[in-house]
């Protein structure tokens, strides 16, 4: 039975995705009087605000004043309010690669050279035109400004055609420039169009008279995008190139102003000047959107603001700090970045590793020979991060470890490497593992030779190494320092785990593993060490007892990463078999497993336990999975041995709603809430769930009443009448106050006046039926004083009878037989004996019942006392014995 979302984790959203190879679009919202930027990111459209996801990655994007159009494969969708899909246009047989909104219509062209004009509202085809690929393969489309019902098409053959789509007529053919057209852009002047060619030429052409006004050329290959700066008095044209450079030309002087090199690390996909402002927006497949402002001398632009993620897939992610807000990520692009789970405005880029930062800046990105290889492993700690560097990282195939400063968002000042390699750097020796102490003072670095060194983070000074020459015979596969800087644990590829004193560097303990470890992970709070092996199994080692306490197997590929839940109960592992598995350590069982379409390279669990973050093979995003056990009923039962994990689609950039509850209930029918029965077993002594105040003080009621009794009753002052009465006569005299005569006796014969209570009636009935549930339930609902009154009323002088007293004793006997409401039976019987001991001793029937009860009580109590004594002995032994 497959469970939705893998059961325990549900896809939430993806971080660090901002742009793709699809050109962005800029649209103006008239009522808001604002420009909106829309970019295609995977299956979603970002408009700074995010749309709902489409089934596949978006390949083409366009917008008019109301809608955003996005296509994938051969289907076109229209988004309204930047979010939901309101129209779908199906009719193309091949992938759509060009879009052009056109008034009430939208034009789409597919790779088979079919052009379709759609009616936006009715979603119907207005017109379809097929072009011959051999003579006119459409490569660009534009609606020239003020040209009613007309579109201009560019081709791979180099020629252009002007069509009237209302009458479906070819109006004019332009011979072209013997080079394929890559882009068409409307110039600020009417009738003038800029044509970008594969040859790197830009032709500014008047289409009314078919004459070229000016011609420019860039040296970096085909033109990928063109934009004109309008309405702020600067006639400037910008053009993008496949290697990420941007050229700016002055249209009045017909010359190049400047070249903005390395604006993007990949091709410039789209560019657009914001109308009326000196701002240029660019995006590219390097996962970056940049806004450039032209406010400096020389006409060159500087980055005003940007949103950027990794331009190559991230390889290692870890949560930074204890609040669960920031995820540190190292990518194959060589950068270290910090992504916020709260809002992307808190994202930081710590930059790219460099041997010499000054030389790197001079050479630029493309020619930089000083750049360090990508980070493979890193460790971070928030303690002292405002005083000195708080992150230490190993680089691929490189002996030197670098430090990074989170506060300054830059590479740190120290390079950590053994002193003997300070002059020359060996090719075959490199750092493989790293850890940082919880105090943030020391970094521990393991090398491929088996050597383990300690460095001071503040000064970068080498503080010694473990072992005589080296700690292990094989390469170091993992290092970990415990939470109190007492022990350091190292794992070597030869299959040994060693424990060392952190300060004295003495070897404390060494144990051989079943196989060569591929990595280790320590949960500092609980002292549990996870060990992943080359044979795809996982072991869990307790560092207190130094014993392997759990062994898990089930992965069928190399284990890429592991992470513990904050409480240390779960170990979550990812493997090249594309599964993510959750192991429950107390029970030693697999409790969750799900498949993803691309293997997870790195995993990290939030310190607050709300999210699991993952990165995947050949993917730029960091995917967040919400922990459903925090907010809904999730089965944590072990999965069966034949469990087939279900494929779970990775979340998109939009936060998704959780799985529908009704659907979830269907799938998880074993999760019916357990209701505890009133008595687990008849042989067990069961207590009632009544509060102690209802039964514990029954024997002390007379003492409590004495304590609570006031010394003298409060005297109410007699209120005087408004008109004081007088005796009629010649001389007025006041009437003397009457003395109250309390002649009525307060002693009432209860036997004559009292009515039979409900409890009394139920006990009478129980004599014949032998069913005591009703009187017991009634007694349980009463307070202590009321219980005493009821029990007093059972005796003959209280209006009761011997039969009812016998019935009460039988009720107690039934409670002791059933071993149910055990403490109530004791309390009620004690009060009954206290009140009626004289009568009980004089009546042979009652005396016989009481002696039977006594034997019953003694038998139950001896059994209980044996159990109590046994538990107390075990407890005393555990507290005193040296285990």
C-alpha positions in Angstrom: 0.0 0.0 0.0 1.5 3.3 -1.1 1.1 6.2 1.2 0.8 9.8 -0.1 3.9 12.0 0.2 5.9 9.1 1.6 3.7 9.4 4.7 6.1 11.3 6.9 7.3 14.0 4.6 5.2 16.1 2.2 6.7 18.4 -0.5 6.6 22.0 0.5 8.7 24.2 -1.8 12.0 24.8 -3.5 14.6 27.4 -2.6 17.3 29.0 -4.7 15.6 28.9 -8.1 15.3 32.2 -9.8 15.9 31.9 -13.5 16.3 29.5 -16.4 17.2 29.6 -20.1 13.8 31.1 -21.1 13.9 34.9 -21.7 12.0 36.9 -19.1 9.1 39.2 -19.9 8.4 42.7 -18.5 4.8 43.8 -18.3 3.2 47.0 -17.1 0.1 46.9 -14.9 -1.9 50.1 -15.6 -4.0 50.1 -12.5 -1.1 49.4 -10.1 1.2 51.7 -12.2 4.0 49.2 -11.7 6.2 47.0 -13.9 6.1 43.2 -13.2 8.9 40.9 -14.1 8.0 37.3 -15.1 10.6 34.5 -15.4 10.2 30.8 -16.1 11.7 28.7 -13.3 11.2 25.0 -14.0 7.4 24.4 -14.1 6.4 27.8 -12.5 6.3 31.4 -13.6 7.8 33.8 -11.1 6.4 37.3 -11.1 7.8 38.2 -7.8 4.9 36.4 -6.6 4.7 32.9 -8.0 2.3 31.1 -10.3 0.9 27.6 -9.8 3.0 24.9 -11.5 2.5 23.4 -14.9 3.0 19.7 -15.5 6.4 20.1 -17.2 9.2 22.7 -17.4 8.2 25.9 -19.2 10.0 26.4 -22.6 8.5 29.7 -23.8 7.2 32.8 -22.1 5.3 36.0 -23.1 2.9 38.5 -21.6 0.4 41.2 -22.5 -1.2 43.8 -20.2 -3.6 41.2 -18.6 -2.2 37.7 -19.0 1.1 35.8 -18.9 1.5 33.1 -21.5 3.6 30.1 -20.9 4.1 26.9 -22.9 5.6 23.5 -22.3 6.0 21.0 -25.1 3.0 21.6 -27.5 0.5 23.1 -25.0 0.1 26.8 -24.3 -1.4 28.2 -21.0 -2.5 31.6 -19.9 -2.1 32.7 -16.3 -4.3 35.4 -14.7 -3.5 37.3 -11.5 0.1 35.9 -11.9 -1.1 32.7 -10.4 -3.8 30.4 -11.8 -4.2 29.0 -15.3 -7.3 30.4 -16.9 -6.9 29.3 -20.5 -5.3 26.3 -22.3 -4.6 26.2 -26.0 -4.1 22.8 -27.5 -3.6 22.2 -31.2 0.2 22.2 -31.9 1.7 18.8 -32.9 5.3 19.9 -31.9 7.0 21.9 -29.2 6.2 25.6 -29.2 9.3 27.8 -29.4 7.9 31.3 -30.2 5.1 33.4 -28.6 3.7 36.8 -29.5 0.7 38.3 -27.8 -1.3 40.4 -30.3 -4.3 42.4 -29.0 -7.2 39.9 -28.5 -5.1 37.1 -30.0 -1.9 35.3 -29.2 0.5 33.9 -31.9 2.5 30.7 -31.3 5.0 29.0 -33.6 6.2 25.4 -33.1 9.4 23.7 -34.2 7.6 22.1 -37.1 7.1 25.6 -38.6 3.3 25.8 -37.9 2.1 29.2 -36.9 -1.3 29.4 -35.1 -3.2 32.6 -34.1 -5.4 31.9 -31.1 -8.4 33.9 -29.9 -7.4 34.5 -26.2 -10.9 34.3 -24.7 -12.6 31.6 -26.7 -9.3 29.4 -26.9 -10.1 28.7 -30.6 -7.8 28.8 -33.6 -8.3 32.0 -35.6 -5.7 31.1 -38.2 -3.1 28.5 -39.0 -0.2 29.0 -41.4 2.3 26.3 -42.4 5.7 27.4 -43.6 8.1 25.2 -45.5 11.2 24.5 -43.3 13.5 24.4 -46.3 12.7 27.9 -47.5 11.5 29.8 -44.4 12.0 28.2 -41.0 10.5 30.8 -38.5 13.1 31.8 -35.9 11.7 35.1 -34.6 8.4 36.9 -34.5 7.5 40.6 -33.8 4.4 42.8 -34.0 5.8 46.2 -35.4 4.4 49.2 -33.5 1.4 50.9 -35.3 1.2 48.2 -38.0 -2.4 47.1 -37.7 -3.0 43.3 -38.0 0.6 42.8 -39.1 3.4 40.6 -37.9 7.1 40.4 -38.9 8.7 37.0 -39.1 12.4 36.2 -39.2 13.8 32.9 -40.5 16.8 30.7 -40.2 17.5 31.3 -43.9 18.0 35.0 -43.1 15.0 36.4 -44.9 12.1 38.3 -43.3 8.4 38.3 -44.1 5.6 40.8 -43.2 2.2 39.2 -43.0 -1.3 40.5 -42.5 -2.9 37.9 -40.2 -6.4 39.3 -40.6 -6.5 38.6 -44.4 -3.8 35.9 -44.2 -1.7 37.6 -46.9 2.1 37.9 -47.3 2.6 41.6 -47.8 6.4 41.8 -48.3 9.5 39.7 -48.2 12.9 41.1 -47.1 15.9 39.4 -48.6 17.9 39.5 -45.4 21.6 39.4 -44.7 22.6 35.8 -45.5 22.6 34.9 -41.8 20.0 33.3 -39.6 17.8 35.7 -37.6 17.9 35.1 -33.8 15.9 38.0 -32.5 13.7 40.9 -33.6 13.1 44.0 -31.4 11.0 47.1 -32.0 13.1 50.3 -31.8 11.7 53.5 -30.1 11.2 55.0 -33.6 8.1 53.9 -35.7 9.0 51.6 -38.7 12.4 50.8 -37.3 13.3 47.3 -36.1 16.5 45.8 -34.8 17.4 42.4 -36.2 19.9 40.1 -34.3 21.8 37.6 -36.5 23.7 34.4 -35.8 26.8 36.1 -37.2 26.9 38.5 -34.3 25.6 41.4 -36.4 22.7 43.7 -35.3 20.9 45.4 -38.2 18.8 48.5 -37.4 16.4 48.4 -40.3 13.5 50.6 -41.6 10.8 48.1 -42.7 8.7 50.8 -44.4 11.3 51.6 -47.0 13.3 48.4 -46.6 16.6 50.2 -45.9 19.3 49.6 -43.3 19.9 52.6 -41.0 22.9 51.2 -39.1 24.8 48.0 -38.5 26.8 46.8 -35.5 28.8 43.7 -34.7 29.8 42.0 -31.5 32.6 39.5 -31.3 31.1 37.0 -28.9 28.9 35.0 -31.3 25.1 35.1 -32.0 22.9 37.9 -30.7 20.6 36.3 -27.9 18.6 39.4 -26.9 18.2 43.1 -27.8 16.7 46.0 -25.9 16.4 49.8 -26.4 16.7 52.4 -23.6 13.7 54.6 -24.1 12.2 57.8 -22.9 15.0 59.1 -20.7 17.0 60.9 -23.3 19.7 58.3 -23.9 19.5 56.5 -27.3 21.2 53.3 -26.2 20.8 49.8 -27.5 22.0 46.7 -25.5 22.7 43.3 -26.9 23.3 40.0 -25.2 25.6 37.1 -26.1 25.9 33.4 -25.5 28.9 33.8 -23.2 27.3 36.2 -20.8 28.7 39.5 -22.0 26.5 42.6 -22.8 27.4 45.2 -25.4 26.0 48.8 -25.3 25.8 51.0 -28.4 25.1 54.7 -28.8 22.6 55.0 -31.6 23.3 58.7 -32.3 27.1 58.4 -32.7 26.7 54.8 -34.0 29.5 53.5 -31.8 30.0 51.1 -28.9 29.8 52.8 -25.5 31.0 49.9 -23.3 31.1 46.2 -22.8 29.7 44.7 -19.6 31.7 41.4 -19.4 30.5 38.4 -17.4 27.1 39.9 -16.7 26.1 36.3 -16.5 28.1 33.1 -16.4 25.9 31.5 -19.1 24.1 33.0 -22.2 22.1 36.1 -21.6 18.6 34.7 -22.1 16.5 37.9 -21.9 17.1 41.6 -21.4 14.8 44.6 -21.2 15.2 48.2 -20.3 12.6 49.5 -17.9 10.7 52.3 -19.9 11.5 55.7 -18.6 14.2 54.6 -16.2 18.0 53.9 -16.5 17.5 50.3 -15.5 18.3 47.1 -17.5 16.9 43.7 -16.3 18.7 40.6 -17.5 18.3 36.9 -16.8 20.2 33.8 -17.8 20.4 30.0 -17.4 22.9 30.6 -14.6 19.9 31.0 -12.2 20.3 34.7 -11.8 18.2 37.8 -12.4 20.1 41.1 -12.3 18.9 44.7 -12.4 21.6 47.0 -13.7 21.5 50.8 -13.2 23.3 53.2 -15.5 24.2 56.1 -13.2 28.0 56.2 -13.4 30.5 57.8 -15.7 31.3 56.1 -19.0 27.8 54.7 -19.5 28.6 51.4 -17.9 26.1 49.7 -15.6 26.4 48.4 -12.0 24.3 45.8 -10.3 21.5 47.6 -8.4 19.9 44.4 -7.1 19.8 40.7 -7.9 18.3 37.4 -7.1 20.7 34.5 -7.7 21.1 30.9 -6.7 23.7 28.3 -7.7 24.6 28.2 -11.4 25.7 24.5 -11.0 24.1 21.9 -8.8 24.6 22.2 -5.0 26.6 19.3 -3.5 26.4 19.8 0.2 23.7 21.5 2.4 23.6 22.1 6.1 21.3 24.1 8.4 23.2 27.0 10.0 22.4 27.9 13.6 19.6 26.7 15.8 16.6 28.7 14.6 16.1 26.7 11.3 16.0 29.9 9.1 19.2 29.6 7.1 20.6 26.7 4.9 24.2 26.9 3.9 24.8 25.4 0.5 28.0 24.6 -1.5 27.7 24.1 -5.2 29.7 22.7 -8.2 30.0 26.4 -9.3 32.5 26.9 -6.5 30.3 29.2 -4.5 29.1 29.0 -0.9 25.6 30.4 -0.4 23.1 30.9 2.3 19.4 30.5 1.6 16.6 31.7 3.9 13.6 29.5 4.5 11.6 32.6 5.5 12.1 35.0 2.6 14.6 35.2 -0.3 15.5 38.8 0.6 17.6 37.2 3.5 19.6 35.1 1.1 23.4 35.7 1.1 26.2 34.6 -1.2 29.5 34.1 0.4 31.2 34.1 -3.0 33.6 31.8 -4.7 36.7 30.3 -3.2 39.9 31.8 -4.4 43.7 31.3 -3.8 44.3 35.0 -4.2 41.3 37.3 -4.1 43.0 40.4 -5.6 44.4 38.5 -8.6 41.0 36.9 -9.1 39.2 40.2 -9.2 41.7 41.6 -11.8 41.3 38.6 -14.2 37.5 38.3 -14.1 35.5 35.2 -13.9 36.3 33.6 -17.2 40.1 33.9 -17.0 40.5 33.3 -13.3 43.2 30.7 -12.7 43.1 31.4 -8.9 39.7 30.0 -8.4 39.5 27.1 -5.9 37.7 23.9 -6.9 34.2 23.3 -5.6 33.6 22.7 -1.9 32.9 19.0 -1.1 32.4 19.1 2.7 32.0 22.0 5.1 31.1 22.5 8.8 29.7 25.6 10.5 29.0 26.8 14.0 27.3 30.0 15.2 29.3 30.3 18.4 31.8 33.2 18.0 30.6 33.8 14.4 30.6 37.6 15.1 34.2 37.4 16.4 36.0 35.3 13.7 35.3 32.9 10.9 32.6 30.4 11.6 32.7 28.0 8.6 35.5 25.7 7.5 35.4 23.9 4.1 37.3 21.2 2.1 37.7 21.6 -1.7 37.7 18.9 -4.3 41.2 17.3 -4.7 42.8 20.2 -2.7 44.9 20.0 0.4 44.1 23.4 1.8 40.9 24.0 3.8 39.4 27.4 3.7 37.6 29.4 6.3 34.5 31.6 5.6 32.9 34.4 7.5 29.1 34.2 7.7 28.7 37.8 9.1 30.9 39.4 6.5 29.5 37.1 3.8 33.0 36.4 2.3 35.9 34.0 2.4 37.8 34.1 5.6 41.4 35.1 6.3 43.0 31.7 7.0 44.0 28.8 4.8 44.4 25.6 6.9 47.0 23.2 5.7 49.9 21.3 7.4 53.1 23.3 7.7 55.2 20.9 5.6 53.0 21.7 2.6 53.1 25.5 3.0 55.7 25.9 0.2 54.5 23.3 -2.3 51.1 21.7 -2.8 51.0 18.0 -3.5 48.7 16.7 -6.2 47.7 13.4 -4.7 47.0 14.6 -1.1 43.8 16.4 -0.3 41.4 17.2 2.6 38.5 14.7 2.8 36.7 15.5 6.1 36.2 18.4 8.4 34.4 19.3 11.6 34.3 22.4 13.8 33.9 22.3 17.6 30.6 23.4 19.2 32.5 26.4 20.8 33.7 27.5 17.4 37.3 27.7 18.5 38.8 24.7 16.7 38.6 23.0 13.3 39.6 19.4 12.8 40.7 18.4 9.3 41.2 14.8 8.0 43.4 14.2 4.9 43.4 11.4 2.3 46.7 10.2 3.8 45.1 9.3 7.1 46.4 12.3 8.9 44.1 14.4 11.2 45.1 17.9 12.2 43.6 20.5 14.6 43.7 24.2 13.9 42.6 27.3 15.8 39.8 29.1 14.0 40.7 32.6 15.4 44.4 32.6 14.4 44.6 29.7 11.9 47.5 28.3 13.9 48.1 24.5 13.7 47.5 23.0 17.1 48.8 19.5 16.5 47.8 16.1 14.9 46.5 12.7 16.1 48.7 9.6 16.1 52.4 9.5 15.7 52.5 10.2 12.0 48.9 9.7 11.1 45.7 8.7 12.7 44.7 6.0 10.2 46.3 3.7 7.6 43.7 4.6 5.0 42.1 7.9 3.9 40.0 9.7 6.5 36.3 9.2 5.7 34.9 11.3 8.6 35.8 13.3 11.7 33.5 14.3 14.5 34.0 16.2 17.8 31.6 15.6 20.7 29.6 18.4 22.3 32.1 19.0 25.2 35.4 18.8 23.3 36.3 15.7 25.3 36.5 13.2 22.4 37.2 13.2 18.7 36.1 10.3 16.6 37.8 9.5 13.3 36.9 6.9 10.6 39.4 5.5 8.2 38.9 3.7 4.9 40.7 0.7 6.3 37.6 0.0 8.4 38.6 1.4 11.8 36.8 3.9 14.1 39.1 5.5 16.6 38.3 7.6 19.7 40.9 10.2 20.8 41.2 12.6 23.7 40.7 15.9 22.2 43.2 17.8 24.3 46.0 15.3 25.0 45.5 13.7 21.6 45.9 10.2 23.1 44.1 7.2 21.6 41.4 6.0 23.9 39.7 3.3 21.9 39.7 1.7 18.5 37.2 -0.7 17.0 37.0 -2.6 13.7 34.0 -2.1 11.5 32.3 -4.7 9.3 33.2 -2.8 6.2 34.9 0.3 5.0 33.0 3.4 6.1 32.0 6.0 3.5 31.0 8.7 6.0 30.1 9.4 9.6 27.7 11.8 11.3 27.5 12.7 15.0 24.4 13.8 16.8 26.1 15.8 19.6 23.2 16.1 22.0 22.5 12.4 22.3 26.1 11.1 21.6 24.9 8.9 18.7 27.1 8.3 15.7 25.7 7.3 12.3 28.1 5.4 10.1 27.4 4.8 6.4 29.4 1.9 4.7 30.6 1.2 1.2 28.4 -1.9 1.2 25.3 0.4 1.4 24.5 -0.5 5.1 24.3 1.9 8.0 25.3 1.4 11.6 24.6 3.5 14.7 27.2 3.6 17.4 26.7 4.9 21.0 29.8 6.9 21.9 29.3 6.4 25.6 29.4 2.6 25.5 31.3 2.5 22.2 29.1 -0.3 21.0 27.2 -0.7 17.7 23.6 -0.4 18.9 21.7 -0.5 15.5 22.5 -1.8 12.0 20.2 -1.0 9.1 20.3 -2.4 5.5 18.0 -1.8 2.6 19.7 0.7 0.3 20.8 -0.5 -3.1 23.2 2.3 -4.0 25.9 4.4 -2.5 24.7 6.4 0.6 25.1 10.0 -0.3 24.2 11.7 3.0 22.6 11.3 6.4 20.9 13.6 8.9 19.4 13.1 12.4 16.1 14.6 13.6 16.7 17.2 16.4 15.7 14.8 19.1 18.0 12.0 17.7 15.1 9.5 17.3 15.3 9.4 13.5 18.2 8.9 11.1 17.3 9.9 7.6 19.5 8.7 4.7 19.6 9.3 1.0 21.2 7.0 -1.6 21.9 6.7 -5.3 19.0 4.3 -5.5 16.8 7.4 -5.5 15.2 6.6 -2.1 15.1 8.7 1.0 14.6 6.5 4.1 13.7 7.3 7.7 15.0 4.9 10.4 13.5 4.9 13.9 16.4 4.4 16.3 14.5 3.3 19.4 12.6 0.6 17.6 15.3 -0.1 15.0 12.8 -0.1 12.2 12.3 1.6 8.8 9.3 3.9 9.3 9.3 5.9 6.1 10.6 5.5 2.6 9.9 7.4 -0.7 11.3 7.6 -4.2 12.4 10.7 -6.0 13.0 11.0 -9.7 16.6 12.1 -9.2 18.9 10.8 -6.4 19.3 13.1 -3.4 22.9 14.2 -3.1 22.7 15.9 0.3 20.2 16.0 3.2 19.8 18.2 6.3 17.0 18.3 8.9 16.0 21.6 10.5 17.1 22.0 14.2 13.4 22.8 14.9 12.3 19.6 13.2 9.8 21.2 10.8 11.6 20.7 7.5 13.9 18.2 5.7 15.9 19.9 3.0 17.4 17.9 0.0 19.5 18.6 -3.1 19.4 16.4 -6.1 21.6 15.2 -9.0 21.7 17.8 -11.8 19.3 20.2 -10.1 19.9 23.7 -9.0 17.3 23.9 -6.3 17.1 23.1 -2.6 13.9 21.2 -1.9 12.0 21.6 1.4 9.8 18.7 2.7 7.6 19.4 5.7 7.5 17.0 8.6 3.8 16.0 8.6 4.1 14.3 12.1 4.1 17.9 13.6 0.6 18.8 12.3 -1.3 15.6 11.4 -1.7 12.0 12.4 1.0 10.0 10.7 1.7 6.3 11.1 5.1 5.7 12.6 4.7 1.9 12.5 7.4 -0.1 10.9 7.1 -0.6 7.1 6.6 -4.2 5.9 9.5 -6.0 4.4 7.8 -6.1 1.0 7.0 -2.3 1.1 7.2 -0.7 -2.4 8.0 3.0 -2.1 5.9 5.4 -4.2 7.4 8.0 -6.5 7.0 11.5 -5.0 7.1 14.5 -7.3 9.5 17.1 -6.0 7.9 20.4 -4.8 7.8 23.5 -7.1 8.7 27.0 -6.1 5.2 27.6 -4.8 4.3 26.4 -1.3 1.9 23.5 -1.8 -1.1 22.5 0.3 -1.0 19.4 2.3 -2.5 16.1 1.1 -6.3 16.1 1.4 -7.4 14.7 4.7 -10.2 12.4 3.3 -7.7 10.9 0.8 -5.2 10.5 3.6 -7.7 8.7 5.8 -8.4 6.2 3.0 -4.7 5.5 2.6 -3.9 5.2 6.3 -6.8 3.2 7.7 -4.5 1.5 10.3 -4.2 4.9 12.0 -7.6 4.7 13.7 -7.2 6.4 17.1 -6.8 3.9 19.9 -9.4 4.2 22.7 -8.2 2.6 25.9 -10.8 0.2 27.5 -11.9 0.8 31.1 -10.1 -2.3 32.3 -7.2 -3.8 30.3 -7.5 -7.2 31.9 -9.6 -8.7 34.7 -6.5 -10.0 36.5 -5.0 -6.5 36.7 -5.8 -4.1 39.6 -7.4 -1.0 38.0 -7.8 2.4 39.7 -10.6 4.8 38.9 -9.7 8.1 37.1 -11.4 10.2 39.8 -9.4 13.0 41.4 -8.0 12.3 44.9 -10.2 15.0 46.5 -13.3 12.8 45.9 -12.1 9.8 47.9 -8.8 10.5 49.8 -10.3 12.6 52.6 -13.4 10.5 53.4 -12.0 9.3 56.7 -11.0 12.8 57.8 -14.2 14.6 57.1 -15.0 15.3 60.7 -11.5 16.9 61.2 -12.0 19.0 58.1 -15.5 20.2 59.3 -14.1 21.1 62.7 -11.3 23.1 61.1 -13.7 24.9 58.7 -16.4 25.6 61.4 -16.6 29.3 62.4 -16.2 30.2 66.1 -19.6 31.9 66.3 -22.3 32.3 63.6 -22.3 35.7 61.9 -25.0 38.0 63.3 -27.1 39.8 60.8 -28.1 43.3 62.1 -31.9 43.7 62.2 -32.9 46.3 59.7 -35.0 49.1 61.2 -38.3 50.1 59.5 -38.4 53.4 57.7 -41.4 54.6 59.8 -40.9 53.5 63.4 -44.2 52.1 64.6 -45.8 53.9 67.6 -48.5 53.0 70.2 -51.7 55.0 69.5 -52.6 57.4 72.4 -52.3 61.0 73.6 -48.6 60.6 74.3 -46.8 58.9 71.4 -44.7 55.9 72.5 -42.6 53.6 70.3 -43.4 49.9 70.1 -40.8 47.8 72.0 -39.0 45.3 69.7 -40.4 41.7 69.9 -38.2 39.0 71.2 -37.7 36.1 68.7 -39.1 32.9 70.2 -37.3 29.9 68.7 -39.5 27.3 70.1 -39.2 24.8 67.2 -36.8 22.0 67.8 -34.0 21.5 65.3 -33.8 17.7 66.0 -35.8 16.0 63.3 -36.5 12.3 63.3 -35.0 11.4 60.0 -36.5 7.9 60.1 -39.9 9.4 59.9 -39.4 12.3 57.4 -36.5 11.3 55.1 -37.3 10.1 51.6 -35.3 7.2 50.2 -32.4 8.5 48.1 -31.5 7.2 44.6 -28.5 5.4 45.9 -30.6 3.7 48.6 -33.2 2.6 45.9 -30.5 1.2 43.6 -28.9 -0.8 46.5 -32.3 -2.3 47.3 -32.8 -3.3 43.6 -29.3 -4.8 43.5 -30.2 -7.3 46.2 -32.4 -9.2 43.7 -30.5 -8.4 40.5 -27.0 -8.6 41.9 -26.0 -5.7 39.4 -24.0 -3.0 41.2 -23.0 -0.8 38.3 -25.8 1.8 38.8 -25.2 2.5 42.6 -21.4 2.6 42.1 -21.7 5.2 39.2 -24.0 7.2 41.4 -21.6 7.2 44.3 -18.7 8.1 42.0 -20.5 11.3 40.9 -21.0 12.5 44.5 -18.7 14.7 46.6 -17.1 13.6 49.9 -19.8 15.1 52.2 -22.6 13.8 50.1 -21.1 10.3 50.2 -20.9 10.4 54.0 -24.6 11.4 54.2 -25.5 8.5 51.9 -23.6 6.0 54.0 -25.0 7.3 57.3 -28.5 6.8 55.8 -27.9 3.1 55.3 -28.1 2.3 59.1 -31.5 1.7 60.7 -31.3 4.9 62.9 -30.7 6.9 59.7 -33.7 5.5 58.0 -32.0 2.5 56.4 -32.1 -1.3 56.9 -29.9 -4.3 57.5 -30.7 -5.6 54.0 -29.4 -2.4 52.4 -26.2 -2.5 54.5 -25.7 -6.1 53.3 -26.2 -4.9 49.7 -23.5 -2.2 50.2 -21.0 -4.8 51.4 -21.8 -7.0 48.4 -21.1 -4.0 46.2 -17.7 -3.6 47.7 -17.1 -7.4 47.3 -18.0 -7.1 43.6 -15.5 -4.2 43.1 -12.7 -6.3 44.8 -13.6 -9.3 42.6 -13.4 -7.3 39.4 -10.3 -5.5 40.7 -11.9 -2.4 39.3 -12.0 1.1 41.0 -9.7 -0.4 43.6 -8.9 2.7 45.6 -12.6 3.7 45.7 -13.5 0.3 47.2 -10.9 0.8 50.0 -12.1 4.4 50.7 -15.8 3.6 50.7 -15.3 0.5 52.9 -13.1 2.3 55.4 -15.8 5.1 55.8 -18.6 2.5 56.1 -16.7 0.6 58.8 -16.0 3.8 60.7 -19.7 4.8 60.7 -21.3 1.4 61.4 -18.8 -0.7 63.3 -21.2 -1.2 66.3 -24.1 -2.5 64.2 -21.8 -4.7 62.1 -20.4 -6.5 65.2 -23.9 -7.2 66.6 -25.5 -8.5 63.3 -24.4 -12.1 62.4 -25.4 -11.7 58.6 -23.3 -8.5 58.2 -20.4 -10.0 60.3 -20.2 -13.0 58.0 -20.1 -10.7 54.9 -17.4 -8.5 56.5 -15.1 -11.5 57.3 -15.5 -12.7 53.7 -14.4 -9.2 52.5 -11.5 -9.3 54.9 -10.1 -12.5 53.3 -10.6 -11.0 49.8 -8.7 -7.8 50.7 -5.8 -9.7 52.3 -5.3 -11.9 49.3 -5.3 -8.9 46.8 -3.0 -6.9 49.0 -0.4 -9.7 49.5 -0.2 -10.0 45.7 0.2 -6.2 45.2 2.8 -6.0 48.0 4.9 -8.7 46.3 4.9 -6.7 43.1 5.7 -3.4 44.9 8.6 -5.0 46.8 10.0 -6.5 43.6 10.0 -3.1 41.8 11.5 -1.3 44.8 14.4 -3.9 44.9 15.2 -3.5 41.2 15.1 0.3 41.6 17.4 0.2 44.7 19.8 -2.0 42.8 19.9 0.3 39.7 20.6 3.3 42.0 23.3 1.7 44.0 25.1 -1.0 42.0 28.1 -0.2 39.8 27.0 -1.4 36.4 
